Amino acid sequence: MSRIDGKIALVTGAARGLGAATARRFAEAGAKVVITDLNEAGGEETATAIREAGGDCMFLRQDVTNEAEWPTVIDAVVKQFGGLDVLVNNAGIWMSSSIEEMTLADWRHITAINMDSVFLGTRAAIGAIKARAHMWPGGGSIINISSVAGLRGAAFASSYNATKGAVKLFTKAAALEFASLGYKVRVNSVHPAVIQTNMADALINDFARIGGNSSNETRGTMMSRHPMGGFGKPADIANGCLYLASCDSAFSTGTELVIDGGMTA
């Protein structure tokens, strides 16, 4: 039996990057997977690739900041697959700006996507997840993708720091609340360093512009901050999410899974 055989998982922001890698890994491990994203073409492409590889996957278009869409998505998952066992709140964006130049609109945009969506997803999904939690030794699982930026600050990244730090503490609060209510639902956060994705390219380009350096110089500097050498791969994060989705992590809740090549050690 695979590690999450028979489980039903929802992964947001999964058209590409970490979300797509996590969805593929879940399907390989035996889960039925629903992926959501605003990027319809990318989402359908990822879902098709998973199905062609032998997995069971459905794509739904979703704006994770839209409160009204969340119940519709959860209902669609339950109708398609019969329930929900794992939620990965992965959808997120990067933004860099000085505090002096950042607009309130910019601030609210990133907080809506990176922070509000985690609350909305958790609130919408908890009923369906706890309904099936008794079926698994480790119960149900909610996995929130934070960042090393949720553990320590960085200049010109205050809004990103704020949202990822909020995800970390929301995770702990939800974990304690659900445990106190007797729900068999674990809530944990994942904290990647720089991973080889389109978001990493945007981050490097932004810091190159701010520092007046070339992208190659900035990339080299940032790679040197990972003691294990280089950047991580999406599969590194997907494997961490698989652990938290599986019963292997049955005694883990409210924890921070740091996957950073030693950056914060």
N, C-alpha and C positions, 0 to 999 in steps of 0.2 A: 504494500500500500504506500502511495506517495504521501508526502508530509501534510498536505492539506486536501487530500482526496475527499470529494463530496462537499467541500465548503463553497460558499457563494461570496464573492468579493466584489466590492465597488471601488474603483480607483479613479479619482478626479484628475483632471489635467493630464490625461494619459495619451494624447495624440502623438507625443514624442517625448524624448528625454527620459527622466527618471520614472515618470508615470508609465510610459510605454514599456520600459524595461521591467518594471515591477509587474505589470499586467502579464507580460510574456512569461515571467518566472512563475507567477501564480498558476497560470494555465499549464505550464510544464509539470508543476507539482500536483496537478489534479483538481484544481479549483475551477468552478464556473465563474467567469469574470465579466463584469460590466464596466466599460470605460466611458468616461464623459469628458467633453471638451467643447470649447467654442469653435475649434478648428475641425470642421466637419470632414474635409477631405483627408486630413491627417488621421483623424479618429477612425474613419471607415477603413483607411489603408492599414492601420495597426490591427484593427479587429479582424480584417480579412486575412492578414498574415498569421494571426493566432489560429484562426479556424483552419487555414491551409496546413498548418503544422500539427493539426489534430486536436486543438483546444476548442473549448466552448466559450464563445465570446460574443457580446452584443455591444454596440456603440450607441450612445445617446448624446444628442447635443445638449449642453447645459451651460448656463451662466451661473457659476457657483455663488455669485454675489446677489442673485435674485432669490429672495426668500420664498416666493410663490412657486418656483421651479423645484425646490427640494422635495416636497411631498410627492410631486408628480414622478420624479426620478425614482424615489424609493418604492412607490406603488408599482412602477414599471418593472423594477428589479424583482419584486416579490411575485408579480404576475408571471414574469418570464421563467423564473427559476425556483420559485416556491419559498423564498425567504432571503435573509441576509445574515452573514456571519462575520464579515470583515469589511471595515471601511478604511480606506487610505485617503486621508485629506492631503493630497499632493499638490493641487493647483496653486500656483504662485508666480510672482513676477519679481524681477530685480529692478531697483531704481537707485541711482546715485545723484546726489545733489548736496550743495552746501545748505545748511540750515537757513542762512540769510536769504538764499535765492529760492528755496522751495515754496511753492504755493500751497494753500490749504487744499485746493483741488487735487494737487499731486499727492499730498499726504493721505487724503481720504480715498483716493484711487487705490493706492497700495495697501492701505489697511483693510479696505473692503475685500480685496482678493486674497491677501495673505493671512488675514486674521479673522474677519467677520465670517468668511466661508467655513472656517474650521468650527466655529460655534454653530452655524446654521446646519452644517453636515452632521455634527454630533447630535444635535437636538432632533433632527429629522430621522436619523438612522437608529437611535438607541432603542426605540420600541421594537423594531423588526429584529435587531441583533439580540436583544435579551430574550425574545420569544423562542429562539432556537439555541440559546447558550447552554442549556442543559444537555444538549446532544454531544458536547465536546468536553473532554477532561480539562482543557484549558479555558473553556467558555468562549465567548465572543471576543473580538479584538477590534479596537480602534487605533489606528496608527497615524500620527500627525507628523508631517514632514516639516521640521524646523531647519536649523542650520547651525554651524559653529558661530554664525553671527547672532544667534540667540543665546550664546554663552559669554561672548565678550564683544566690546564695541569696536568700531572702525570709523575713522574720519570719512566724511562724505557719504556715509551709509546709515544715517540716523533713522530714517524711516524703515529701512530693511531690518536694522537691528531691533527697532521697537516692535515690529510685527513678529519677528521670529522669537524674540524674548517672550512676547505675550503668548505665543503658541506653546512654548515650554511650560509656562506656569498654568495656562488653561488646562493643559494635559494633566498636570499633577492634581489640580483641583477636581477635574472630572473623574480621575482615577479614584480619588478618595471618596468623592460623593457616591459613585456607583458601588464601591465596595461597602460603604456604610449603609446603603439601601438594600444590600444583599444581592445585587445583580452580579451574575457571573460574566462580567464584561470588563476586560482589561483595557487600559488606555496608556499608550506609551508614545514618546516622541523620538524621532530620528534626526541626527545632527550631522549632515555631510559637510565636508570641507569643499574645496573646488573640485567639481566633477566635470568630465569632458562632455559638455552639452552646449547647446546654443546659448543658454543663459550664461555659461562661463565665458563664452566669446564676448558677449555684451559687457560683462563685468570687466574683462581685461581691457577692452576698448575704452570703456569709461575711465578707468584708472590711468590708462595711458594718456588720455586727453587731459585729465586733471593734473597729472604729474609732468606733462610736457615731454613724455618719452614715447618711443615707438611701441607698437603692440608687441613686437618680439621681445624687446627689453623688459616690458612689464610682465609678459608671460614667464620669462626666465626668472624674474624676481619672485613672482608668486609661486612658481614651482619649487623654488628653493626653500619656501616656508613650510613645505610638507616633508618632514624628516625621512619618510620612506621613499622619497623621490618621485617627482611628477604628480600628476593629478589622478584622482580616482576615476573609475569607470562606472557608468550607470548600473552595471551588473553588481557592483559592490553594494550599492544601496538596495537594489532589488533583493539580494540575498539577506540583508539585514531585515527588510520588511517580511520576507518569508519566515524568518525565525520568529518574529513577533506575531505573525498570523497563525503560526503553528502551535501545537500543544507542547512543543519543546520549551516554550517560554511561559508555561502555565503559572509560574510563581512570580512573574514580572508584571508589575503595573506601576504607573507613575514614574517610570524610569526614563533616562536619557541614553539612547544608544548612539554613541559618538563614533562616526566612521570618517576619520579625518587624516589618516596617514601620519598620525602623531602631532598634528599642528597645535593642538591645545594641551599636549602633555606637559 
